[in-house]
Amino acid sequence: MRRIILSTCLTAAALFPIAAAASYTVYLQEGRDNAVLRKHVTELLPKPAEGQAECRFVVLNDKPNNDEQAEAQADAMAAGVTHLPCLVLADAEGPFATLLLQGLKTQDIIKAEELAKSADRQEKTAEREFEARLYLLFAACSQRDPGAEQLEELVQESRQLLSDERCTRELQQLIGLRCLYPLLMKQYAIGHTGAHTPATEAKLLEAIAALETARDIDPNSKLGKRAHDERHRLRMARREARKYE
């Protein structure tokens, strides 16, 4: 599972002197006429000939349909993007402020620079990165059938997110039921070539354990009841299969 790498794209020394150490990413929305915004921002920034980095524009898709688009969305989430179009300020430690482009003024940038010194910056960054990792996990699980190597990466990412202190009980049920259990079952299916082996049996039991754990977190919740129903379906399917063994 890809780790969140926060975008740092453009030195702003010539734009606002106080922001000399900052870099920027401009996030735009797909399907909008962004030409005017691109031109406006480009005119404000230092030219490449002056030894400065070019402006990086990222267009976000409303409904990402491939890994690249999903990763761009996750980067934006990790940077704190909630509305578009916007400008993300970052330094060597990553993003620390997100500003809407509409009506943006010099004093807004200057004021936002102070957020780089915020006492809770690391905590907020960790929370956003956790949410971005969740997004990528669910995107990867829903878009296509991964290969064996990616399956293992997704299984490990699921377990890491489940053990994160930010993972609520509801999220634990959701990850267990919608991600970890199906991923383990896919691993079981790949390894099952017509007959049970100790390895496939162990993988099936691992999947069942993940399902039961998700169920037992809160048996009375909607997700808990779905996990209960799935466990019953699986039990009946195994019972039926044994008739032909």
N, C-alpha and C positions, 0 to 999 in steps of 0.2 A: 504494500500500500504506500503510495506516494505521500511523503510528508509535506506539510504546507511550507512552501518557500515564498516569503512575502516579497512583493515587487518593489524594487527601488530603482527608479528609472532616470531621474533628471535633476541635475544640479541647478539650484535656483539663485546663485549668487547675483546674477545680473537682474533678476526679477525683483527680489526684495533683499537688501543687504543683510538684514538680521537673520535671514533664512539661508545663509550661505552653506550651512552643513546639511540642509535638507535635500531630499530628492522627492520626485513626484510621479504619480500615475494618474492619468485621467481616465475615468470609467464612463462609458457612454452606453446608451440603450440601443439595441438592434431595432432596425425599422424606422428610426427617427432620422430627420434631416440634420446630421451632425456636422455638415460642412462648415457652417458659420462658426460653430463652437471650436472646431479644429483650427480654423484660420485665426480666430481671436486668441486662443491660447498660444499658438505657434508664434504669433507676432509679439507676444509678451515675453517669450523665453529667449535666452541667448542662442546665437547661431552656432552650428557645429564648427564653423571656421574659427571661432573664438576659443576652441578647445573644450566646449561644454557638450554635455550629452544632449541628444535630441529628445523631444517629448515622446513618451510612449502612451499611445491611446489603446485602450482595451474595450472592445464592444462586447457587452454581455447579452447572451441569448435568454429570452424569457423561459424557454424550455430546452435546455441543453440536450443534445442527442448524440454526443460523442465524448470521449475522454477529455479531449482538449478543451471543449466548451465547459465541461463540468469542473475541470481544474481551474479555469479562469473564474468561474463562479465561486469556487472555494477560496481562491486567493482574495477575491473581493470581500467575502464574508470575514475572512481572517483579518482583513484590513479595516473592518468596521463599516463597510458600505451598506447603507440601508435605502438610500434614495439616489436616483440618477437624474442628470449627469453630476459627477462630483470629482473632486480633486483630493487625492490621498497624500498626506505629508509623511515622510519617513526619514529615518536616519540610519546609522549603522546597526541599530538594534531592531529596526523594523518600523512599521507604520505606527503613528501615534496620534494622528488627527485626520478627520474626513470632513471636507467642506463642500457644500453645494456650489456649483459654478454660477448659478443664477444670482446676480447681484453681488458677486464676490468682490471685496475691496481689499486694498493693501492692509488696512488695520485688522482685518479678519485673519489674514495670514500671520501677521505679527503676533496677534493675541494667541493664535493656535500654536505657535512655536513654544509657548510656555507649557503646553500639555506634554512635551517631551520630558519634562521634569516631574510629572505627576507621580505622587507616591504610590498610587494603585495601578500604575501603568502595566507592570508585569502581570498582575492579576487579571486585568481586563484583556490583555493580549492572550493569556492562557485560556481564558473563557472563549474568546473568539476562535482560537485555533481548535479548541475542542469541538465547537459547533461546526467548523469547516471540515474537520475530519469525519464527523458524523455524516455530514452531507455527502462527502465523497464515498463513504462506505455504502450508504443507501443507493447512491447513483450507480456505483459499480455492481451492486447486487441486483439492480433492476434493469439495467440496459442490455446485458447480453450474458451468455454463458461463458464464464472465464475458463481458462485452461488450468491444468493441475497446479502449476507453479503459482499463478495468481490466486487460485482458490486457497492455497495455504497462506498466502500473504493476507488475504481477506479474513481468514479464520483468526490469524494472529492479531490483526487489527481489531477485530470484533472483541476478542478477549481483553486487549489492552484498554479499549474504550469502556468495557464493562467494569473493569477494575479501577477506572479513574474516579477520583473523589467527586467530580462534577456530575457523574452519571446518577441520575435519580432512579428511584425504584421503577417508575413508569418507563424511563428510557432503558433500564435493564431488561424489562419485559419485552419492550419493542425490539431491541437489538437481538435478544435471545430468540424470539419467535420469528422475526422477519429476516434476520441475517445469519446468526450463528447456526441455528438448527438447519435451515435450508442449505447453507454452505457445507455443513458436515454430511448432509444427505447426498449432496452432489459428489462429494469425495467418496462416499460409500458406493454410489452408482458407478463411478469411474472404476473403482477397484473390483466391483462385482462382475465377474465374467461368466456367470452361469451357475456357480456353486459357491457356497459359503466357505470361507477360509478363516483362520484365526484373526487375520488382519481385517477382513471385511466385517466380521462379527464385532471386533473391538471398535471399529469405526461406527457401526450402527448403534452400539451401546453408548458411544460418546455423543452421538446425535440425540438419542433418547434422553440422556442425562441433561443435555442443554435444554431440551424441550420441557422436561419436568422442572428444572430450575426456574425457567421462565414462568411456568404455571404456578409454582409454589410461592413466588414472590408476593402475589396477590391473587388467589384463586377466584375471588369474586369480581375482579375487574373484567372489563370487556376482553382485554388481551389474555387474562388468566383463563377465562372461559373458552376462548379460541384455542389456547394451548391445551386445555383439557380435552376439547373435542378432537383435536389433532392427535393427541396421545391415544384416545379411544380408537380412532380410525386406524392408527398405526398398529395397535394391538390386534384389532380384527384382521388386518391385512396379514400380519405375521401368523396368526392362527390359521388363516386360510392357506397360506403358503406351506405350512407344515404338512398339510394333507398330501402334498405332492412330493415331499422329500423322501 
